[in-house]
Amino acid sequence: MRQTQKKKIFAAFIILIFIAASLPLIHNTLMHGAEKSENNVQLYIGKTKVTKKTYLIEVGTSKKLRVKSSSNLGSVQYRSSDKKIVTVNKTGTIRAKSAGTAKIAVTVNTDLGSKTIWTKIKVTPKKSAVSTITPTPTFLPTPVPSEMPNPSDKNKENILIVYFSRTGNTEFIADEIARQTGGTKILLETSEPYPENYSEILEIASQEKQQNARPKLKTVIEHMEAYDIVFIGYPIWHGDTPMAIQTFLESYNFAGKKIIPFCTSGSSSPQASFTRIKETASSAEVLNGFWVRGANANNAADDITKWLDELNLSDQKQNNPTILPEPSKEESELMKNKNKLKITVGSTSFTATLEENSSAEALKELLADKPLTLSMSDYASMEKVGELGTTLPRNDERITTKPGDLILYLGNSFVIYYDTNTWNFTRLGKIDDITKAQLLDVLGDGDVTVTLSLED
């Protein structure tokens, strides 16, 4: 009996020791299972963990959303409750479009299932936001030129040279015109100065064009009635006149006057801008315009002389028919190749033909100063996508893609398709004579570095 009781006590003691030793293991297992069952997912904006329900961001800026999970992370989908306020693309980049508040929902698929988290994005106005169209532009006083023309002097034609310039290229042309004609030169300035950064200028110019904006002008022209001939100079933005030029043209009566446009650009043809000026200033006589590449402006004096001689301003009669500009030899060559894009991956280069729309024109303006290098990633086994770092105007339409199609997604992502997909996109162009197999052979799997440049 005693022996049996001793065995029972010993057995109970062993069991207690086993249970005590197992407690940490049981605790860790239960806690680990609880953590996994919670499917813990955390949202980051840039490197900052999102701890608040509302995140502030200024109009025109962008931020990158990232997701971290305690379990194996699968696909991630992003959605915006109001795309007019803030957009989010498939790689998680949010873009502030207009003031207001929108919710960004993020659906995360892991090995434990699907979970949706969200944050509110409050978009605040930007101090440099573009002005929307105004029926009557507001002017601030600009110093009057020291030598004003005499309106009573009818024995000579009085010449005004108004120019809008960012880098000084257009100003050089204005200086040369003034030197050769003796005209009065005035810089056209907006009330809200444009930023120095070229990409930021392109973005604001894109917004102005999409909104058909009329930026308010700081410059006011005294005694416009005194001038018979008005030269108007500008850089070409997104294939057209800057919207400040439209403000200027709509602010004065040009009936009976001669208007002569001159412009510079990195790659765009001037024809669309010349046509725009003719349409806006329909009461004026629009004469043959002048165009030169911005990089060649400082060496254009002889070409300007030839152009002015051909205008023969002293013999121009007010009832002459409008003379539309004939393309120069340089411009004809430019127009021949203006819609060609070079795409370089490693040591391989493709040539693409661009669309004739404002989106492609904006891309060319973006590439005018220098090539653009993108880091592109696969998405859904049908495309490579990369951030442009700026927003281009959109011309969305229902498209079924084919291998080689170049697409603008949400205005700020450049996409090369190597398979088919149907959605509302902006078509930028198409790689010439390419197959899916050839594309995949060069683009490969995973991330790839792609350089975009204009054809020489």
C-alpha positions as CSV (number, residue, x, y, z in Angstrom):
1,M,0.0,0.0,0.0
2,R,2.7,2.5,1.0
3,Q,4.7,1.5,-2.1
4,T,1.7,2.3,-4.3
5,Q,1.1,5.6,-2.6
6,K,4.7,6.6,-3.1
7,K,4.4,5.8,-6.8
8,K,1.3,8.0,-7.2
9,I,3.0,10.9,-5.4
10,F,6.1,10.5,-7.6
11,A,4.0,10.4,-10.7
12,A,2.1,13.5,-9.7
13,F,5.4,15.3,-9.0
14,I,6.7,14.4,-12.5
15,I,3.5,15.8,-14.1
16,L,3.8,19.0,-12.2
17,I,7.4,19.5,-13.3
18,F,6.3,18.8,-16.9
19,I,3.5,21.3,-16.7
20,A,5.8,24.0,-15.2
21,A,8.4,23.4,-18.0
22,S,5.7,23.6,-20.7
23,L,4.1,26.8,-19.6
24,P,6.5,29.2,-21.4
25,L,6.1,27.2,-24.6
26,I,2.3,27.1,-24.3
27,H,2.3,30.9,-23.6
28,N,4.5,31.7,-26.6
29,T,2.4,29.4,-28.9
30,L,-0.8,31.0,-27.8
31,M,0.6,34.5,-28.1
32,H,2.1,33.8,-31.5
33,G,-1.2,32.4,-32.7
34,A,-3.0,35.4,-31.4
35,E,-0.6,37.7,-33.2
36,K,-1.0,35.8,-36.4
37,S,-4.7,35.6,-36.1
38,E,-4.8,39.4,-35.7
39,N,-3.2,39.7,-39.1
40,N,-1.4,42.8,-37.9
41,V,-1.0,45.3,-40.7
42,Q,0.6,48.8,-40.4
43,L,0.4,51.7,-42.8
44,Y,3.4,54.1,-43.4
45,I,3.6,57.4,-45.3
46,G,7.1,57.6,-46.5
47,K,9.1,56.4,-43.4
48,T,6.6,57.7,-41.0
49,K,4.2,55.3,-39.3
50,V,0.6,56.4,-39.6
51,T,-0.7,56.9,-36.1
52,K,-3.3,59.5,-36.8
53,K,-6.5,59.0,-38.6
54,T,-6.0,62.2,-40.6
55,Y,-2.9,63.1,-42.6
56,L,-2.2,66.6,-43.9
57,I,-0.8,67.2,-47.4
58,E,-0.7,70.3,-49.6
59,V,-2.3,70.6,-53.1
60,G,0.2,69.6,-55.8
61,T,2.4,67.4,-53.6
62,S,2.6,63.6,-53.4
63,K,3.5,61.0,-50.8
64,K,4.3,57.3,-50.9
65,L,2.1,54.8,-48.9
66,R,3.8,51.6,-47.7
67,V,2.4,48.6,-45.9
68,K,4.0,46.3,-43.4
69,S,2.5,43.1,-42.1
70,S,3.4,40.6,-39.3
71,S,2.4,37.8,-41.7
72,N,3.4,37.0,-45.3
73,L,2.3,40.0,-47.4
74,G,0.6,39.4,-50.7
75,S,-1.2,41.8,-53.0
76,V,-2.2,45.3,-52.0
77,Q,-5.0,47.5,-53.5
78,Y,-5.4,51.2,-52.9
79,R,-8.6,53.2,-53.3
80,S,-9.5,56.8,-52.9
81,S,-13.0,57.9,-51.8
82,D,-12.7,61.1,-53.9
83,K,-10.3,61.2,-56.8
84,K,-11.0,64.9,-57.4
85,I,-9.3,65.6,-54.0
86,V,-6.6,62.9,-53.8
87,T,-5.6,60.1,-56.1
88,V,-3.7,57.0,-55.3
89,N,-2.1,54.7,-57.9
90,K,-1.4,51.0,-57.9
91,T,2.0,51.4,-56.4
92,G,0.7,53.4,-53.4
93,T,1.6,57.0,-54.4
94,I,-1.0,59.5,-53.3
95,R,-1.3,62.8,-55.2
96,A,-3.1,65.9,-53.7
97,K,-5.4,67.4,-56.4
98,S,-7.6,69.9,-54.6
99,A,-8.5,71.1,-51.1
100,G,-10.7,68.8,-49.1
101,T,-10.7,65.5,-47.3
102,A,-10.8,62.0,-48.7
103,K,-10.4,58.5,-47.3
104,I,-7.7,56.2,-48.6
105,A,-8.6,52.5,-48.1
106,V,-5.8,49.9,-48.3
107,T,-6.8,46.3,-48.8
108,V,-4.0,43.9,-47.9
109,N,-4.0,40.2,-48.7
110,T,-1.8,38.0,-46.5
111,D,-1.5,34.3,-45.8
112,L,-4.0,34.8,-43.0
113,G,-6.6,36.4,-45.3
114,S,-7.6,39.9,-46.4
115,K,-7.7,43.0,-44.2
116,T,-8.6,46.6,-45.0
117,I,-7.2,49.6,-43.2
118,W,-7.7,53.3,-44.0
119,T,-6.5,56.8,-43.3
120,K,-8.0,60.2,-44.0
121,I,-6.1,62.6,-46.2
122,K,-6.8,66.3,-45.7
123,V,-5.6,68.4,-48.6
124,T,-4.8,72.0,-47.8
125,P,-4.5,74.8,-50.3
126,K,-1.1,75.7,-51.7
127,K,-0.1,79.3,-51.5
128,S,1.1,79.2,-55.1
129,A,-2.0,77.4,-56.4
130,V,-2.9,78.6,-59.9
131,S,-5.6,81.1,-60.5
132,T,-8.8,80.0,-62.2
133,I,-10.3,81.9,-65.1
134,T,-11.4,85.4,-64.3
135,P,-13.5,87.5,-66.7
136,T,-11.5,90.7,-66.0
137,P,-7.8,90.2,-65.1
138,T,-6.5,92.1,-62.2
139,F,-3.4,94.2,-62.8
140,L,-0.8,95.7,-60.6
141,P,1.0,98.8,-61.8
142,T,4.2,98.2,-63.9
143,P,6.6,101.1,-64.6
144,V,5.7,102.8,-67.8
145,P,8.5,102.8,-70.5
146,S,10.5,106.0,-70.4
147,E,9.8,106.7,-74.1
148,M,6.1,106.3,-74.9
149,P,5.1,106.5,-78.6
150,N,3.2,109.6,-79.6
151,P,-0.3,108.5,-80.7
152,S,-0.6,111.6,-82.9
153,D,2.4,110.6,-85.0
154,K,0.9,108.8,-87.9
155,N,4.0,109.0,-90.1
156,K,5.5,105.9,-88.5
157,E,4.3,102.6,-87.1
158,N,4.8,102.3,-83.4
159,I,6.1,98.9,-82.3
160,L,5.5,97.1,-78.9
161,I,7.4,94.0,-77.9
162,V,5.8,92.1,-75.1
163,Y,7.5,88.9,-74.0
164,F,7.0,86.2,-71.3
165,S,10.3,84.4,-70.5
166,R,11.5,81.8,-67.9
167,T,15.1,81.1,-68.7
168,G,16.0,84.2,-70.8
169,N,15.9,82.5,-74.2
170,T,12.7,84.3,-75.2
171,E,14.1,87.5,-73.7
172,F,17.1,87.3,-76.0
173,I,14.8,87.2,-79.0
174,A,12.9,90.2,-77.6
175,D,16.1,92.1,-77.1
176,E,17.2,91.5,-80.7
177,I,13.8,92.5,-82.1
178,A,14.0,95.7,-80.1
179,R,17.5,96.4,-81.3
180,Q,16.6,96.0,-84.9
181,T,13.2,97.7,-84.9
182,G,13.5,100.3,-82.2
183,G,10.4,99.0,-80.6
184,T,9.4,99.4,-76.9
185,K,10.1,96.2,-75.0
186,I,8.0,95.1,-71.9
187,L,8.3,92.0,-69.8
188,L,5.0,90.3,-69.2
189,E,4.8,89.2,-65.5
190,T,2.1,87.3,-63.6
191,S,0.9,88.5,-60.2
192,E,1.9,85.1,-58.7
193,P,5.5,84.3,-59.9
194,Y,6.2,80.8,-61.2
195,P,8.6,78.6,-59.3
196,E,12.2,78.2,-60.4
197,N,12.1,74.4,-60.6
198,Y,11.4,73.3,-64.2
199,S,9.3,70.3,-63.2
200,E,7.2,72.4,-60.9
201,I,6.6,74.9,-63.7
202,L,5.5,72.1,-66.0
203,E,3.1,70.8,-63.4
204,I,1.5,74.2,-62.8
205,A,1.4,74.9,-66.6
206,S,-0.4,71.5,-67.0
207,Q,-3.0,72.5,-64.3
208,E,-3.5,75.9,-65.9
209,K,-4.1,74.3,-69.3
210,Q,-6.5,71.7,-67.9
211,Q,-8.5,74.4,-66.0
212,N,-8.3,76.8,-69.0
213,A,-7.0,79.2,-66.4
214,R,-6.2,82.9,-66.9
215,P,-3.4,83.8,-64.5
216,K,-3.7,87.3,-63.2
217,L,-1.1,89.7,-64.6
218,K,1.2,92.1,-62.8
219,T,2.0,93.9,-66.1
220,V,-0.3,96.6,-67.5
221,I,0.3,98.2,-70.9
222,E,-0.4,101.9,-70.9
223,H,-1.7,103.5,-74.1
224,M,-2.1,100.3,-76.0
225,E,-4.0,102.3,-78.6
226,A,-0.6,104.0,-79.5
227,Y,0.9,100.8,-80.9
228,D,0.3,99.6,-84.5
229,I,2.5,96.5,-84.3
230,V,2.7,94.1,-81.3
231,F,5.3,91.4,-81.1
232,I,4.3,88.7,-78.6
233,G,7.0,86.4,-77.3
234,Y,6.8,83.2,-75.1
235,P,8.3,79.8,-74.4
236,I,6.1,76.9,-75.6
237,W,4.6,75.0,-72.7
238,H,2.9,71.6,-73.3
239,G,2.9,72.3,-77.0
240,D,1.0,75.6,-76.7
241,T,1.1,79.2,-75.5
242,P,1.4,79.7,-71.7
243,M,-2.0,80.6,-70.4
244,A,-0.6,84.0,-69.3
245,I,-0.4,84.9,-73.0
246,Q,-4.1,84.1,-73.3
247,T,-4.8,86.5,-70.4
248,F,-2.9,89.2,-72.2
249,L,-4.6,88.7,-75.5
250,E,-8.0,88.8,-73.9
251,S,-7.2,92.0,-71.9
252,Y,-6.8,94.5,-74.8
253,N,-8.5,95.5,-78.0
254,F,-6.2,94.5,-80.9
255,A,-8.6,95.4,-83.7
256,G,-6.7,96.9,-86.7
257,K,-3.3,96.0,-85.2
258,K,-0.7,93.6,-86.5
259,I,0.4,90.9,-84.1
260,I,3.6,89.0,-84.7
261,P,4.3,86.0,-82.5
262,F,7.8,84.7,-81.6
263,C,8.7,81.7,-79.4
264,T,11.3,79.2,-78.2
265,S,10.9,75.6,-77.2
266,G,13.0,72.5,-76.4
267,S,11.3,70.2,-78.9
268,S,7.7,71.3,-79.6
269,S,6.6,72.7,-82.9
270,P,5.3,76.3,-82.8
271,Q,2.3,75.8,-85.1
272,A,-0.3,75.1,-82.5
273,S,0.7,78.2,-80.5
274,F,0.6,80.4,-83.7
275,T,-2.9,79.1,-84.4
276,R,-4.0,79.7,-80.9
277,I,-2.9,83.4,-81.1
278,K,-4.7,83.8,-84.4
279,E,-7.9,82.4,-82.9
280,T,-7.8,84.5,-79.7
281,A,-6.8,87.8,-81.4
282,S,-9.2,87.3,-84.3
283,S,-9.7,91.0,-84.8
284,A,-6.0,91.5,-85.5
285,E,-3.8,90.7,-88.4
286,V,-1.5,87.9,-87.4
287,L,1.8,87.9,-89.4
288,N,4.5,85.3,-89.9
289,G,5.9,84.1,-86.6
290,F,9.4,83.2,-85.6
291,W,10.6,80.1,-83.7
292,V,13.9,78.8,-82.6
293,R,15.1,76.1,-80.3
294,G,15.8,77.5,-76.8
295,A,19.3,76.2,-76.8
296,N,20.0,78.2,-80.1
297,A,18.4,81.5,-79.1
298,N,21.6,83.2,-78.4
299,N,22.9,82.5,-81.9
300,A,19.7,83.5,-83.7
301,A,20.5,87.2,-84.6
302,D,21.0,86.5,-88.3
303,D,17.8,84.4,-88.5
304,I,15.9,87.2,-86.8
305,T,17.3,89.8,-89.2
306,K,16.2,87.6,-92.2
307,W,12.7,87.1,-90.6
308,L,12.2,90.8,-90.0
309,D,13.3,91.6,-93.6
310,E,10.8,89.1,-94.9
311,L,8.0,90.7,-92.8
312,N,8.9,94.0,-94.5
313,L,7.0,95.9,-91.9
314,S,7.3,99.3,-93.5
315,D,5.4,98.1,-96.5
316,Q,2.7,96.2,-94.6
317,K,-0.8,97.4,-95.3
318,Q,-3.6,97.1,-92.8
319,N,-5.8,95.2,-95.3
320,N,-3.2,92.6,-96.1
321,P,-4.4,89.0,-95.7
322,T,-3.2,87.1,-92.6
323,I,0.2,85.4,-93.3
324,L,0.4,82.1,-91.5
325,P,4.0,81.0,-90.8
326,E,5.8,78.6,-93.2
327,P,7.9,76.1,-91.4
328,S,11.7,76.7,-91.6
329,K,14.0,74.0,-92.7
330,E,15.0,73.3,-89.1
331,E,11.3,73.3,-88.0
332,S,10.4,70.9,-90.9
333,E,13.0,68.5,-89.8
334,L,11.8,68.8,-86.2
335,M,8.2,68.2,-87.2
336,K,9.3,65.1,-89.1
337,N,10.8,63.5,-86.0
338,K,8.9,65.4,-83.3
339,N,6.8,62.4,-82.3
340,K,9.7,60.0,-81.6
341,L,10.7,58.8,-78.2
342,K,13.8,56.8,-77.3
343,I,13.5,54.1,-74.6
344,T,16.7,52.7,-73.3
345,V,17.0,49.6,-71.1
346,G,20.6,48.6,-70.4
347,S,22.4,48.5,-73.7
348,T,19.2,48.1,-75.7
349,S,17.2,51.0,-77.1
350,F,13.7,51.1,-78.6
351,T,12.1,53.9,-80.7
352,A,8.5,54.8,-80.0
353,T,6.0,56.9,-81.9
354,L,4.2,59.3,-79.6
355,E,0.5,60.3,-79.8
356,E,-0.6,63.8,-80.9
357,N,-2.2,64.9,-77.7
358,S,-1.4,67.3,-74.9
359,S,-0.1,64.4,-72.7
360,A,2.6,63.5,-75.2
361,E,3.5,67.1,-75.7
362,A,3.9,67.5,-72.0
363,L,6.2,64.5,-71.9
364,K,8.3,66.0,-74.6
365,E,8.6,69.2,-72.7
366,L,9.6,67.3,-69.6
367,L,12.4,65.6,-71.6
368,A,13.5,68.7,-73.4
369,D,16.1,69.7,-70.9
370,K,17.5,66.2,-70.2
371,P,16.6,62.5,-70.3
372,L,14.5,61.0,-67.5
373,T,15.4,57.7,-65.8
374,L,12.7,55.7,-64.1
375,S,12.6,52.7,-61.8
376,M,9.9,50.4,-63.2
377,S,8.2,47.4,-61.6
378,D,6.0,44.6,-62.8
379,Y,2.3,44.8,-62.1
380,A,-0.3,42.0,-62.6
381,S,2.0,40.2,-65.1
382,M,1.1,42.6,-67.9
383,E,3.0,45.8,-67.5
384,K,6.0,47.7,-66.1
385,V,5.1,50.9,-64.2
386,G,7.2,53.7,-62.9
387,E,6.7,57.2,-61.3
388,L,7.4,60.2,-63.5
389,G,7.9,62.5,-60.5
390,T,5.4,65.0,-61.9
391,T,1.9,65.2,-63.2
392,L,1.1,65.4,-66.9
393,P,-2.3,66.4,-68.5
394,R,-4.6,63.4,-69.0
395,N,-6.6,62.4,-72.1
396,D,-8.2,59.3,-70.7
397,E,-10.2,56.9,-72.9
398,R,-11.3,53.3,-72.8
399,I,-8.3,51.4,-74.2
400,T,-7.4,47.7,-74.7
401,T,-3.7,47.6,-74.6
402,K,-1.3,45.6,-76.7
403,P,2.4,44.8,-76.2
404,G,4.5,47.9,-76.7
405,D,1.8,50.4,-75.8
406,L,3.0,53.4,-73.7
407,I,0.4,54.6,-71.2
408,L,0.0,57.5,-68.8
409,Y,-1.8,56.2,-65.6
410,L,-3.4,58.8,-63.3
411,G,-1.3,61.5,-64.8
412,N,1.9,60.6,-62.9
413,S,2.8,57.0,-63.9
414,F,4.6,55.9,-67.1
415,V,3.5,52.3,-68.1
416,I,5.0,50.0,-70.7
417,Y,2.5,47.2,-71.5
418,Y,3.7,43.8,-72.6
419,D,0.3,42.1,-72.4
420,T,-3.4,43.1,-72.9
421,N,-5.6,45.0,-70.4
422,T,-8.7,47.1,-70.8
423,W,-9.2,50.3,-68.7
424,N,-9.5,54.1,-68.9
425,F,-6.0,55.3,-69.7
426,T,-4.2,58.0,-71.6
427,R,-2.3,56.7,-74.6
428,L,1.2,58.2,-74.9
429,G,2.4,56.2,-77.8
430,K,3.7,52.8,-79.0
431,I,7.1,51.2,-79.3
432,D,7.8,50.6,-83.0
433,D,7.8,47.1,-84.4
434,I,8.0,45.2,-81.1
435,T,6.6,41.8,-80.0
436,K,5.7,40.6,-76.5
437,A,8.6,38.2,-76.5
438,Q,11.1,40.9,-77.5
439,L,9.8,43.2,-74.8
440,L,10.0,40.5,-72.1
441,D,13.5,39.5,-73.2
442,V,14.7,43.1,-72.6
443,L,12.5,44.1,-69.6
444,G,12.9,40.8,-67.8
445,D,11.3,40.0,-64.4
446,G,11.2,42.4,-61.5
447,D,12.5,45.9,-61.2
448,V,14.2,47.5,-64.2
449,T,15.8,50.9,-64.9
450,V,14.4,52.6,-68.0
451,T,15.7,55.9,-69.5
452,L,13.4,58.1,-71.7
453,S,14.8,60.7,-74.1
454,L,13.9,62.5,-77.3
455,E,15.2,61.3,-80.6
456,D,18.0,63.5,-82.0
